Amino acid sequence: MKKVLYSLLILALATACTQDSFTVNGTVTDADQLPEGAVIALLDKAGEEIATTSVTDGAFTLTGDASAETLYQVQAIWAGKTARDHSWSASFIPESGTTKVTLSHDESSVEGGSVNKAYNDFLKEINDLYADFEEKAAAMQEEGRPREEIQALYDEVEEKVAEYSKEAIAKNGDNYIALAALQNIMYDLPLDELKETIAKCSPFVGENEHIARTVACKEAEQATVEGQPFVDFAGKTPEGADVKLSDYVGKGKWVLTDFWASWCGPCMREVPNLKKTHETLAGDNFTVLGIAVWERGGDNTASAKRMEEMGMTWPQIFAGADNTPTDSYGILGIPTLILFAPDGTIYKRGEALRGENMLETIRGIIGQ
């Protein structure tokens, strides 16, 4: 049962005797516009309510145990408010001391505390980089500049984001900023550098679910590089029958495996290349095999519909809610293509197999 937090002197003194605490002194600038019955909620990173309090004369107070290792949200809530509605909402790091939060319908703000200031400064640096890119990219598109030039500009922005993120991690290894910054760059870091970065931070960073999963995936990717034997997994055919990767791989045939999802735009853009390759080369020596993963709610109904729409006639394995296929091969993004040799070893994987030259690339490898 959720408790209502009040700014009671006795409670504050009791908390001070045992551990550090945080206090949020909040203001709602347009409180008269709040829907009837609205209260102010304190939410954790997962969006779960920790506590609630009321607004009195446009003000509210929240207190709790301090921790610079997490991110909380202060948000006005009411019956019928959806998760997509971010009005009267602000995020803050519950560091020891007092933080001033101003909530408004359109733009809220957080002031006070050295960690929160550093966090907001870091977010502004990153947001300004992307905003500047979007403005320049839009102008370049209007001028009819080549797509390659826009991509080059984006790559420069990503390099700066990585630079700022690494600097933020170095300065804030003991607080939430390190976690937020690392999540910006963790996919692009080599495994060794990712582990070294985590080791320099407080344990909570490496214990984070997303960070730990990224490390595990990169370890799995390293274990399934070219030349390694395939790792088996199970799923269902579109008709609902049990099937394994080993029903296709290691059976004396080249197998081009495509990990995809119905909602994935890049996956769908790769389908014409896959179709052309399959129609040209499929036979006793070669096949394309689709692995439908990461469907929302684990429901592959959308996968089957997309297959019909796109004319995907090659064999498929539906993973449902099971992430084993992508976890086994360290796949952090889709589409991912892996070419298995007739003996089941991994011959090639990654970007080199994608694109309009897919047919010629595969043909050159299998000699067909």
C-alpha positions in Angstrom: 0.0 0.0 0.0 1.5 3.3 -1.0 2.2 5.7 1.8 1.6 9.5 1.7 4.7 11.5 2.4 4.4 14.5 4.6 7.0 17.0 5.5 7.0 16.2 9.2 9.9 17.4 11.4 9.8 14.2 13.5 10.2 12.0 10.4 13.0 14.2 9.1 14.9 14.0 12.3 14.4 10.2 12.5 15.7 9.8 9.0 18.7 12.0 9.7 19.8 9.9 12.5 20.1 6.8 10.4 21.1 7.8 6.9 21.2 10.6 4.4 17.9 11.8 3.0 16.7 13.9 0.1 14.1 16.6 0.1 12.2 17.8 -2.9 10.7 21.3 -2.5 8.3 21.4 -5.4 6.2 24.1 -7.1 3.4 23.6 -9.7 3.3 26.8 -11.8 -0.1 26.1 -13.3 -1.7 24.0 -10.5 -5.1 25.4 -11.3 -4.9 23.5 -14.6 -4.4 20.1 -13.0 -7.3 17.7 -13.5 -9.5 17.1 -10.4 -8.0 14.5 -8.1 -4.4 15.0 -9.3 -1.7 14.2 -6.8 2.1 14.3 -7.0 3.8 10.9 -7.3 7.4 9.9 -6.7 8.3 7.2 -9.2 11.3 4.9 -9.5 13.2 4.2 -12.8 10.7 1.5 -13.7 7.8 3.9 -13.3 6.6 2.3 -10.0 5.1 4.6 -7.4 7.2 5.0 -4.3 5.0 7.6 -2.6 2.4 10.3 -3.3 1.6 13.7 -1.8 -0.8 16.5 -2.4 -0.4 20.0 -3.8 -1.2 22.9 -1.4 -1.2 26.4 -2.7 0.8 25.3 -5.7 3.5 23.6 -3.6 4.5 20.1 -2.4 7.2 18.4 -0.5 8.7 14.9 -0.9 11.4 13.2 1.2 13.1 9.9 1.2 16.4 8.0 1.4 19.1 9.6 -0.7 21.0 7.7 -3.4 23.1 9.2 -6.2 23.0 5.9 -8.0 19.5 6.0 -9.3 17.0 8.3 -11.1 13.5 9.2 -9.8 10.7 11.0 -11.4 8.3 13.5 -9.9 5.0 13.5 -11.8 1.4 14.7 -11.4 -0.9 11.8 -11.8 -4.6 11.3 -11.9 -7.2 8.8 -13.0 -6.9 8.1 -16.7 -3.5 9.6 -17.2 -1.5 7.5 -19.7 2.2 6.6 -19.5 2.8 8.6 -22.7 1.6 11.8 -21.0 4.7 13.5 -19.7 3.0 16.8 -18.6 3.9 18.0 -15.1 6.8 15.7 -14.9 10.5 16.0 -14.1 13.4 13.5 -13.5 16.0 14.0 -10.8 18.8 12.1 -9.0 17.8 11.7 -5.3 21.1 13.0 -3.9 21.5 14.0 -0.3 20.1 17.5 0.4 17.4 19.7 -1.0 16.4 19.8 -4.7 14.0 22.3 -6.1 11.6 20.9 -8.7 9.3 23.1 -10.7 6.5 21.3 -12.6 4.5 22.7 -15.4 2.4 21.3 -18.2 4.9 22.0 -21.0 8.4 22.3 -19.4 9.5 21.4 -15.9 12.9 22.0 -14.3 15.2 20.7 -11.6 17.6 22.9 -9.6 19.9 22.2 -6.6 22.5 19.6 -5.8 25.9 19.1 -7.5 25.0 15.8 -9.0 21.7 17.0 -10.5 23.5 20.0 -12.0 26.1 17.9 -13.6 23.4 15.5 -14.9 21.4 18.4 -16.4 24.5 19.9 -17.9 25.4 16.6 -19.5 21.9 16.1 -20.9 22.0 19.6 -22.4 25.3 19.0 -24.1 24.0 15.8 -25.7 20.6 17.3 -26.7 22.3 20.4 -28.1 24.5 18.2 -30.3 21.5 16.4 -31.8 19.4 19.5 -32.2 22.2 21.2 -34.1 22.6 18.1 -36.3 18.8 18.0 -37.1 18.9 21.7 -38.1 21.9 21.2 -40.3 20.7 18.0 -41.8 17.3 19.6 -42.7 19.1 22.4 -44.5 21.4 19.9 -46.3 18.3 18.0 -47.5 16.7 21.1 -48.8 19.9 21.9 -50.7 19.9 18.4 -52.2 23.2 17.4 -50.6 24.2 13.8 -51.0 23.0 11.4 -48.4 26.6 10.4 -47.7 27.4 14.0 -46.5 24.5 13.9 -44.1 25.7 10.5 -42.8 29.2 11.9 -42.4 27.8 14.8 -40.3 25.9 12.3 -38.1 29.0 10.2 -37.6 30.8 13.4 -36.4 28.0 14.0 -33.9 28.1 10.4 -32.6 31.9 10.8 -32.1 31.3 13.9 -30.0 28.5 12.1 -28.0 31.0 9.3 -27.3 33.6 11.8 -26.2 31.3 13.7 -23.9 29.9 10.4 -22.5 33.4 9.1 -21.7 34.3 12.3 -20.0 31.1 12.2 -17.9 31.8 8.6 -16.9 35.3 9.5 -15.8 34.0 12.3 -13.6 30.9 10.5 -12.2 31.8 6.8 -11.7 30.0 6.8 -8.4 26.6 8.2 -9.4 23.8 7.8 -11.9 25.5 10.0 -14.6 28.0 7.2 -15.3 25.2 4.8 -16.0 23.3 7.2 -18.2 26.4 8.1 -20.2 27.5 4.5 -20.6 24.2 3.5 -22.0 24.9 6.1 -24.8 28.0 4.2 -25.9 27.9 0.7 -24.6 26.8 -0.9 -27.9 29.8 0.7 -29.7 32.5 -0.2 -27.2 34.7 -3.2 -27.7 34.1 -5.8 -25.0 37.4 -5.2 -23.3 36.9 -1.5 -23.2 33.3 -1.9 -21.9 34.5 -4.1 -19.1 37.4 -1.7 -18.2 34.9 1.2 -18.1 32.5 -0.7 -15.9 35.4 -1.7 -13.5 36.2 2.0 -12.9 32.6 2.7 -11.8 30.8 1.8 -8.6 29.3 -1.8 -8.7 25.7 -0.6 -9.4 26.8 0.3 -13.0 27.8 -3.2 -13.9 24.9 -4.7 -12.0 22.4 -2.7 -14.1 20.2 -5.1 -16.2 20.9 -3.4 -19.5 24.6 -3.1 -19.0 24.9 -6.7 -17.8 22.9 -7.9 -20.8 25.1 -5.9 -23.2 28.2 -7.4 -21.7 26.7 -10.9 -22.0 25.7 -10.3 -25.6 29.2 -9.0 -26.5 30.7 -12.1 -24.9 28.3 -14.3 -26.9 29.2 -12.4 -30.1 32.9 -13.0 -29.3 32.2 -16.7 -28.9 30.4 -16.9 -32.2 32.8 -15.1 -34.5 33.7 -16.4 -38.0 35.2 -19.9 -37.8 33.3 -21.0 -34.7 30.7 -23.8 -34.7 27.0 -22.9 -34.7 25.0 -22.7 -31.4 21.7 -24.4 -31.6 18.3 -23.1 -30.4 14.7 -24.0 -30.8 11.5 -22.3 -31.9 8.4 -22.9 -33.9 7.6 -23.0 -37.6 4.9 -20.5 -38.9 2.6 -23.5 -38.8 3.3 -24.1 -35.1 5.6 -27.2 -35.3 8.7 -27.5 -33.2 11.9 -26.7 -35.1 15.6 -26.1 -34.3 18.4 -24.3 -36.0 20.1 -27.6 -36.4 17.3 -28.8 -38.6 18.8 -26.6 -41.3 22.4 -25.7 -40.3 25.2 -28.4 -40.4 23.3 -30.5 -43.0 25.6 -30.0 -45.9 24.1 -26.8 -47.2 25.0 -23.1 -47.0 22.5 -21.3 -44.9 22.1 -17.5 -44.9 20.3 -16.8 -41.6 18.4 -13.5 -41.2 17.4 -12.3 -37.7 14.4 -9.9 -38.2 11.2 -8.5 -36.8 8.0 -7.3 -38.5 8.2 -3.8 -37.0 11.9 -3.3 -38.0 12.2 -0.9 -40.9 15.8 -1.8 -41.9 14.7 -5.5 -41.7 12.0 -4.9 -44.2 14.3 -2.9 -46.5 16.6 -6.0 -46.6 13.8 -8.3 -47.8 14.1 -7.5 -51.5 17.8 -8.5 -51.3 17.0 -11.6 -49.5 14.2 -12.5 -51.9 16.5 -12.0 -54.9 19.2 -14.1 -53.3 16.9 -16.9 -52.3 15.1 -17.1 -55.7 18.4 -17.1 -57.5 20.5 -19.5 -55.4 18.1 -21.7 -53.3 18.5 -25.4 -53.9 20.5 -28.4 -52.7 23.5 -26.1 -51.9 21.9 -23.0 -50.4 18.9 -21.6 -48.6 17.8 -18.5 -46.7 16.5 -19.1 -43.2 14.6 -16.4 -41.3 14.6 -16.1 -37.5 11.7 -13.9 -36.4 12.6 -12.4 -33.0 11.7 -9.6 -30.6 8.0 -9.3 -31.7 6.0 -7.3 -29.2 4.6 -9.5 -26.5 6.3 -12.5 -28.1 3.4 -12.7 -30.5 4.6 -13.9 -34.0 1.2 -13.2 -35.6 2.7 -10.0 -37.0 5.6 -12.0 -38.4 3.3 -14.3 -40.3 1.4 -11.4 -41.7 4.6 -9.6 -42.8 5.8 -12.8 -44.5 2.7 -12.9 -46.6 2.8 -9.2 -47.4 6.5 -9.2 -48.4 6.5 -12.6 -50.2 9.0 -14.1 -47.8 8.8 -17.7 -49.0 11.9 -19.1 -47.4 11.9 -21.2 -44.2 11.3 -19.4 -40.9 11.8 -20.1 -37.2 9.6 -18.1 -34.9 11.2 -17.3 -31.5 8.2 -16.0 -29.7 9.1 -14.5 -26.4 12.4 -16.5 -26.2 15.5 -14.3 -26.6 17.8 -17.3 -26.7 18.4 -17.0 -30.5 19.7 -13.4 -30.2 21.4 -14.0 -26.9 23.3 -17.0 -28.2 24.8 -15.0 -31.0 25.3 -11.8 -29.1 22.9 -9.9 -31.3 22.1 -6.4 -30.1 20.5 -5.0 -33.2 18.5 -6.3 -36.2 18.6 -7.2 -39.0 21.6 -9.4 -38.4 22.8 -11.8 -41.1 24.9 -14.9 -40.5 26.1 -17.2 -43.2 26.7 -20.8 -42.0 29.0 -23.1 -44.0 27.8 -26.6 -45.0 29.5 -28.1 -41.9 27.8 -25.7 -39.6 30.6 -23.3 -38.9 30.0 -19.6 -39.0 31.6 -18.5 -42.2 30.6 -14.8 -42.2 28.4 -12.4 -40.2 27.4 -8.8 -40.1 27.2 -5.8 -42.4 29.3 -7.4 -45.2 26.4 -9.7 -46.0 23.8 -6.9 -46.3 22.7 -4.6 -49.0 22.1 -4.6 -52.8 25.2 -6.6 -53.4 24.0 -9.5 -51.2 23.4 -11.9 -54.1 26.9 -11.3 -55.6 28.5 -11.5 -52.2 26.9 -14.9 -51.4 27.4 -16.2 -54.9 31.1 -15.3 -54.7 31.4 -17.3 -51.4 29.5 -20.4 -52.3 30.7 -20.6 -55.9 27.3 -20.9 -57.5 
